[in-house]
Amino acid sequence: MGTATFLGEFEHLVMLAVMQLGEHAHAIRVREQIEEQASRSVARGALYGTLTRLQEKGFLDWQVEDSTPERGGIPRRRFQVTEPGLIALRHSQRAIANLSQGLERALDG
């Protein structure tokens, strides 16, 4: 089997949240998405560290958006999953699905 890069659990959640949010994938929205959809508390430092790590791995990219008066002139970054990131995410999703086969009854309860 190839040299696939595996995602950690939190990396996986961050990438899924970025994909779900699309053009609204700013750090604060990613944090809210994970907290709401995964019922998981997200520390700001953990999120920013993970976003940076995923960017360094080439799995996320970001663009700076223009600042707004509501943000006091502070620009914000909008994240998107890159093609290598999508490949890593597919690999991780497939691994979870494969390992979950036959456990539906136990996992649904």
Protein Blocks (a to p, Z undefined) as FASTA:
>chain_A
ZZdddddfklmmmmmmmmmnmmmlcfklmmmmmmmmnopacdfklmmmmmmmmmmnopac
cddddddfklnopacddddddfklmmmmmmmmmmmmmmmgoplmmmmZZ
